[in-house]
C-alpha cells in the first residue's frame, strides 16, 4: 500500500488526515479513522467507531516531531488560535527550497509516514570522502549534485547519454555558517578544467577499488566516468576549493520533473523570450511563467536558447529558479499538507545521499540545524572563472587566478556573502569579545601544536616560526591531531586568555577559532593549537577576506530577479 493509501478509509483524502495540534503548532497524522468517528474535547480521537468501544487511541505523532501527552483535537466550531511556524517548518522550508531541483524536501519527512519515506532513500558509501563532522559543531558543507542521467520516459531529447550513469552536470557546494545565520550555494561549472584525483571507490562486493585520477579534464567527469562515484566528486571539490565536504545529496533528471510538479510549479520571470530549437525545445515568451514537470526540466537544461549558449548563463538561470523555489515553499507548500505529502514522497524517492545522512532521523537533524536561516541571508553565486586561455574556440573555463582564491578563502573562514544584521550576529559578537583584553608576552605563551591539516610537517614548521620569529619558546610539536579539522582552533583555560589573545594576534586567528574552557589550568599546562585545513603556511595569516570580490554576481534567495 502506498503512502497515500495507508490509513485511508472510504473516500477520505489523505490530506484531510493531517490535523493541526493547537498546543504544538505541528501537523499530526490521523490514522485508521472512519467517517463515523466523533471528536470530544479533552480526550484523544479514537482509531475507529468499533475500536472506540474498547481502547482510545491517541493521535499518532510523526517521527521527528515532539508530541505532548494528553493533547486533544479541537472541538468542532472552536476557533483555533494562530500558530507560530515551528522550527521544523522553517527547516522544511528552505532545506527543500535550496536543494531545489537537485534534492528538494529532505526534511519534509518529519510530516509524513516514516517507514515509507525511510525506505525510499538510496545511500552510497563514499568512505572518507565525507568529512562527516557532527551536525551541531562547526560549519556544514554539503555537495548537491544534479546528475544528467537520462533514464526514463521523456528524457531522450536531452542528449545522447540515455543509458549512462550520468555526469556531475549541475553542482552546488552548499556552505552553512557555524553560527547558522547565513548560507552560501556556490555553483561549479561543469566545463571547468581541473585535475580529478585518484578516487577510492566502494565496489558491490564490499571491496575498494582506486580509480586513477585524470589531469586537466572537465569537472563533470568527476562522476560517472570510469565508474567514479559521488565520493570522487566530493574529493575533486575539496581539492579545488580547500573546503572539506561533510555530505552529498544527488538526484537526476526525473527528480526535477516530479519535485516541481509536487509543489505545483515554480514561477520564473523573463526579460526576453526563450526559443530553443535544440535539445530542450523550450519556447517561452517574455514575462512570468509557472513551470513544472517537463517544462521545468527544459528550462533548467536550456542553453541553446540563451544569448551566447553559455553554460555560465544557464547556471544563472538555475540559481534564479532555485531561489524562486525557496520562496514558493515558504508561501504555498508549508500550509498545504497534501502538497507536503506529495513532495516528501517524491523527494525521498529522488534522493541519493551518503550513509552519514542516510535515514530520515539524520536528514531531519540536518534540516533542524539549518532551518532558522533567514532567506535574505542565503546567497547563490558561481566559482569565479575565465575563458580557457589555451583554447582558440572557447569551450571550457579555468579558475580566475585572482577572484577564485578570495571566494574559497571566504568559505574556508566561514565569512558570510551577505550582511547579516547585528541581532543575528549576537552570538558572533560574543565570540569577538574573546579577543578584547590584555596580551601576554611571547615568552610567557605556552602551547602544544598539533597538525590537523593535510599539510605534511605543518606542526613543525609552525613551531620553528613561533620560536625563531615570534619568541614563543615554550612551544612543543605534538605531531598529528586525532582527527582532521576544517579550521584552526586554539583551546585554552580562562586563566590563559591573555596568552590566547597574544597567540591569536601572531597567527591571524579569528575569534571563531578560540575555544575557551571553563576551568583554570595549572601553571605548567599548555594551550592546545590544532592547525586545520585553513593553514596555508607558517607565518601566513589564517584570517580570510571579509567581503567577496566587488563584481561577483550573486542571487539572494529572498529577491525576485528576472532572468536573461
N, C-alpha and C positions, 0 to 999 in steps of 0.2 A: 504494500500500500504506500503511495507517495505522501509527501509532507502535507499536501492539501487534503488528501483523503483521510489522513489519520485523525481520528476523533470526530469524524463528520457524521452527523445524524440527519436523516431525511434530506432536505434541501437547504440546510444551513450553510451559508457561505463561510469558508474558513476564516475570512477576515472578521466575521461577526463573532468569532470565538475568542477574540482578544478583548480583554476588559482592562480599563484603566483603574488601577488601585489608587484611591484618593489619598492614602496615607503615605505611599512611597513615590507616587508620580510615575510609576513604571507600568507598562502593559504586562498582563499575565494571561497565559493561555488557559482557556476553559475547555477541558477535555470530556468526552463521553456524556454530553448533555443532551437532553431531549427537548422538544418543543413544549412539553408539559411541565418542565421544572418550574419551581417557584423560588423567588428570592425573598429572604427575610432579613431585616436589619438586625445586626448583632450576631448572626451565625453564618457559617460558610455555606456556599451553594452546594447542593448535593449532586452526585455524579449523574443520577437519572431518577425518574419518578419511582421506579421499582426499588432502587438502592436506597432512596430516602427513608424507606420504612425501617431500614436496618442500621446503616452506617452513614454518617455525614462525612463527605469527602471534602477536605479543604481545597481551595484553589491551588493549582499546581504552579509554582513559580518556575520560570525558565532558568536553566543553569546559567550562572554568571550574574544573576540578579540577587540582590538581598531581599528576603521576604520577612514579613513580620507576622508572628503567630497571632491568631485571633482577629486579623483584619477581615472585614466583611465587604461584600459588594454593596454599593449604594442602593438605597430603596428606589423603586420606580418613581419618577417625578421629582426626586430630590435634585436640586441644582448643585452640580459639582463645582467646587472652588477651583480657580485657575491654578494649574500646577506649574512650577518652575521646571525647566528642562533639566533632567538628571545628567550627571557626568557621563553616564554611559551613552546617553543620546548624543551628547557632543562628540564622544569618541566615535560613535557610529557615523555621525555627520561627515566629518571630513576624512576619516580613515577611508571611508568608501569613496569620497569625492577625489581625494588626492590620487589615489590609485587609479581613479578614473577608468579608462578603457583597458587598463592593464590588469588590475586586481581589485576592483571596487567592492567594498562592502564586507571586508573581513569581520568587522566587529558586530555586524547585524545578527550574528549567530546568537547573541545573548537574548534575542527576542523570539526565537523560533525553536522548532523541535530539535533538541540537542543531538540525539544519536543519528538522525538522518543527515544533518549537516556535517557532523564529525566524520561520517563515512564518505562524504563527498570529496574530502580534501586529499590531494595527491602530495606525497613528500619525496624528496631526493636527499640522500646522504652525501653532502659535499665535503665531509671531513673537516679539516682545519681551515678550509677556505672561509668558513663562517667564524667570525671572531666570537660571536655568541655571548657577549657580556650580559650581566644582569640587567634586566629592563629598567630597574629603578635606580641604576647607578651610572651616571655619565650620559653623554650624547648617544643617540641611536642612529645608525646608518643602515638603511635598507636599500637594496638594489631591486628596482622594479623593472622587470624585463617583459617587453611585448615581443613575443616570437612571431615570425612571419610564416609559421606553419599553416598550410592552406588546406589541410584535410577537411572535408565536409562539403555539403551541398552549398553551391553559390559562391565558393571561394576560387573557382577555376580561373576567373578573369583577372587575378592579381599577380600574374607572373607564371613561371614555369616550374615551381618547386612544389607541385601538388602533393607528392609523396615523400618529401624530405622531412627531416626532423626540425627544420626551421633554422633561423639565424636570429641573432640579437638585433632586431630591427628597430624597436623603439625602447630606449633605455633611459631611466631616470635614476640618479643617485639621490635618495631622499634622506636628508640630514635633519634630525630633530635635536634642538639645543638641549644642553644638560639641564637648564632651568625650566624647560618646557614652555618658554614664552614665544618661540618662533621656530619656523621650519623652512628649509630651502630644498627645492627639487631642481637638480642640475641635469639637463638633457645632455646625452653623449651622442654625437653624430655617428651614424652607422658607418659613414665613409671616412672616419678619422683614421689616418695612418698611424699605427702603433706597433709595438712588439707584444706578441702574445707569449706568455711564459710557459714553461713546462707545467703540465697540469695532472697531478694525481687524481684519477677518476675511479670511483667505485664501479665494479662490474656486477652483473646479475648474480654471479656465483659467490659474491662477497669479497672477492679479491680486489686488489687495487692495481690499476694499470696507469703508468705515466705516459701521457700523450705529449710528444715532443712539441715544444713551442715553435712559433713561426715569427721570424723577424720582419718588421716593417710591412705589415699587411693591414687590411681593413678591420676595424674594430668588430664589425658584425660577425666575423669569422671566429670570435671567441666562444661562440656557442654553436653546436650542431656539427661543424666541420671536423672531420676525423674522429667523431664520437665525443667531442667536448661537451661537458655538462654545464649547468649554470654556475657550478663552483669555479670553472675556468673563467667565466665572465667576471665573477667576483674578484678573482686573483688579478685579472687584467686591469680592472678598475682601480684596485688598490695600488697597483704598480704605476698607473697613470697619475693618480691624484695624491697618493701618500695617505689616504684615508682608509683605515681598516673597516671592512664591511661586516656587519653583525648578522644580517639575514638577507634572504632574497625572496621575492614573490614573482611568479610568472604566469602569463596566460597567452592564448593565441587569438587568431582572427575570430573564431567563433565566439569567444568571450565578449568581444566588442559588440557583436550583434545582440547577444542575449542580455547583457547587462544594461545597455542603453534602452532596450525595449522594456526591461523590468522596471525602470524608473519613469517610463512614459516619455522618453526622448530628452534631448539636450538642446538648448537654444544656442544658435550661433548667429553672428551679425557680420554681414559682408559689405565692404565699401565698394566692391566691384563684383560683377558676376563671375562665376567659375564655370567653364565648359571644358571638360577633359575628354578628348577624343581618344585617349589612350586606354590604360588598363581599367580605371575606375568608372569611366563613363559618367562622371558626376556632372550634373547640369543644374546650377543654382543661380537664381537672379540676385541682383543687388538687394540688400535688406536683411530682414530677420527670418530665420527658418528654425523649426524644431525637427531635429534629426534623430532617428532611431534605427536599429537593425541594420539592414544592408546599406541604407543611405548614410548612416553614421560611420560605418566602416569605410565607405567610399570617400567620405570627407577626410578621414584621418589618413587614408592611404594616398589621397590625391597629391600628385607632384607635377604632372604634366599640364594640369590646368592652371598652374601658378605662373607668374610673370616670367621668371627665368628657370622654371622647372627645377628648382634647387631643393635639396633635402633640408637645408637650413631653414628655408621658408616654410617647408612642411612642418618642421619642428615647432615653429612659432604658432602655426595653426593648431597643432596638437596641444600645446601649452594653454592656449586660449580655450580650447574645447574642455580640457580637464578643469580649468578654473570655473568655467560655466557649470560643469557637472557638480562641483562642490556647492555652488550656490543653489542649484536645483535640489540637491539633497537637503539643504537647510530649509528651503522654502516649502517643499512639497512632500518629500518622501517620509520624513520623520513622523508626521502626523497621520500617516496612512498605513495601518497595519497590513492590509492586503499587499500594498506595494513593497513594504519591508519584507514580507514573507517571500514574494517573488524574487526580489533582489538577493536576499540571503541564499536562497536555493541556487539561483543562477551563479552567484559569486563563488560559492564554495565548490560548485561543480567545475568552474573555470580555473580554480586556483591550484597552483603547484608551488610548494614552499619547501624550505629546508626543515630538517627534523627538529630544529630548535624551537620552531613555532608551528609544529605540525599537528596541532589539535585545537579544538575550539577554546578551551580554557587559556591556552597560551596566546592565541590570537586576540582573545578578549582582554587579556592582561596588557598586551601591546597597545590595543586601542585605548584602554583606560589611561595609559601612561601619556599618550599624546593628544587625548581628546579635548583638553582645555585650551588649546592654542586658538587665538583669535584669527579669523580668516584673513584679516588685513596684514597679519604677520607671517603669512605663507607666501613665499616668493618662488616663481619659476624663472629659470634662466638657462643659458646654454654655455657649455665649456667654450671659452674664447678660442677661436681658431682662425687660421688664414688659409688662403689657397695654397695648395702644394706647389712650392717653387720648382720642383723637379719635373713638372708636367707642362707640356705646351698646351694641350687641351685639358682644361681644369675639370677633373672628375673627382678628386679627393681633397681632403684638407689635413692640415697638421696643426699642432698646438701653437697658439700665439705665444711667442717666447717671453713677452712682457706681461700680458694680462693673465694668461692661464695660471702662472705661479701665484699671482695675487689671489685669485679665486680659490685655488687649492689651499693656500695658507689660511684664508678665512674659514674654510671648512675645518681644517686641522685644529684651528684655535677657537672654534665654536663662536665665531663672530656673526651676528645677525646681518642679513642683507636688507632688512627694513629697520626703521627707527621704532623700537619698542618703547611704549610710554613708560614714564617713571614709575607709575603704580605697578606695572607688570615687571619692572626691573627691581622691585623692592628686595627680592632675595639676592639679586646680583649686587646691589648696593651694599647690602650687609656683608657680602663676601669681600667687596672692595675695601671695606673698613679694616680688614686684616692687614693691609699694607700701611695703615696710618699708625705712627708711633716711632719710638726710638730705634736706632740701629746699633747692633753690636759691632765691635772692632773685628776686622777679618781674623785677627789672631785668636779671638775668643769663639769663633764659629767652629762647632764640632759636628761633623756629618759623615755618614756612610753613604757611598754612591753605588747604586745598582743599575744594571743595564737592562731595561725593559723594552728596548728598541730593537730594530733589525740591523742596526749598525754594529758590526764586529769591532770590539775594542773601545766602545763609546765610554764606558765607565773609566777605563784607564786614561783615555785622552782627557776626559773632564777632570779627573784627579790631578793630572800633570798641570793642566791650565789653572786650576784653583790654587795649587801650591806654588807654582812658579810665577804666575802672573798676578794673582789676587791676594797672596799672602795667607791663604786658608791652610795652615799647616796641620790642623787637627782633622784631616780628612782621610778616609780609607776607601779602597776599592773592594767592594763585596761581590764583584763579578755579576753573573746573570741574575735577574729578578725571577721569582717563582712563575710569573706569567707576563706576557707582553702587554703593554699599555699603549693606548692611543695618545695619551697626553702625559707630559712630565708632571710628577707630583712631588711635593715636599711635606712629609709628615713630621710634626713637632709637638712638644708639650707646651702648655700655657706659659711656663717659665722660660721657654726658649723662643718666644715670639720676636724678641729683638734680633736674635740670630737668624731666624727665618726671614725677616724683612731684609736684613743685610744680604743674605744669600740670594733672595729673590731679585734684588736690585742687580746683582752681578750677572745672574743668568738671564735677565729679562723675562722672568717668570710671572705670568699674570696672576691676579688674585684667585682665579678659579683653580689654580694649581696648588694652592695652600690647603693643607688638611690638618687643622689643629686638633689635638687630643683634648681630653677632659681632666687628666691627672698630671701633676708636675712630675718632671723627670729628675733623676739623680744628677749630681754634678758632672759625672763622667759619661753619662748616657748621651750618645749622639742622635742627631736628627737623621731621618731617612729620606734621601733623594733618589727617586726612581726615574730614570730617563725613559721617555716614551717615543712613539713614532714621530712626534713633532721635533725631536732632536735633530738638528742639522749640522752639528759640529761643535767642538769645544770653543767657547767664546762667541758663538753665533747666537744672538738674542732669540729666545723662544717665542716671544710675543709676535703675532702676525699683524697685518694691516687692520685698521678699524673700519674701513669702508671699502666697498667694491670699486673697481675702476669706474670713472665718471660716465663713460659712454657705454657701459654694459647694458644690453637690452634685458628688461625684466618685465614679468607679468605678475601682478599681485592678485591673489585669489578673490578678493572682495570687489574688484573693479571690473566692470563690463567693458571689454575692448573689442572693437570691430576688426575683423581680420582683413588681410590684403591691403 
